[in-house]
Amino acid sequence: AQSVAQPEDQVNVAEGNPLTVKCTYSVSGNPYLFWYVQYPNRGLQFLLKYITGDNLVKGSYGFEAEFNKSQTSFHLKKPSALVSDSALYFCAVRGSGGSQGNLIFGKGTKLSVKP
Amino acid sequence: KAGVTQTPRYLIKTRGQQVTLSCSPISGHRSVSWYQQTPGQGLQFLFEYFSETQRNKGNFPGRFSGRQFSNSRSEMNVSTLELGDSALYLCASSLGEDYTFGSGTRLTVV
């Protein structure tokens, strides 16, 4: 069965410092991986995805993620955090086989960026 | 282009009532999936529809049901509401590997 783990409930970073939000996954076959961000009382906004190709994926708002097959990880990174990056971040993997239409989410990581 | 539209944005219902939520996908997207988000359980998959057929279903009781129309718009229905059904319900419209979410419907059961 597919699963996603986000080991940190919360990540605290000072503005201007680099940030990393961790994600590991377990899937059968090739993983389709996604990162979404959620602001309070809003839906999920797409940041980036890995389907195939380069292991370093660049996305929206200066975010990037590195796919590591041997470590089954897909950590989200940003070189310089902004206060406005404070939000809830979700890693997801697309289901396989008969579940290809849905996403399986991690529990989310709350990112707090302080000035 | 227009995004995914979910209506209504907020709902307050009483235990035992039923509720219907609507999701209009991005034009051309034939797949619509529904998710329930709660603080305790996170984001959980409810069901997915493709070309008016339920293609996949999550682990929810039969009180939760859905359907999709020929124009790809989808509705989900929850009957005999319980307090624990209070949640943010999100729908996603997808084409290939692109999933776009609506802003959600916040359901409060009192």
Interface residues (C-beta under 8 A of the other chain):
Chain A: Y32 F34 Y36 N41 R42 G43 L44 Q45 F46 K49 I51 F90 R94 G95 G98 S99 G101 N102 L103 I104 F105 G106 K107 G108
Chain B: V4 Q6 S31 S33 Y35 G42 L43 F45 E48 F50 R55 N56 G58 L88 L90 A92 S94 E97 D98 Y99 T100 F101 G102 S103 G104 R106
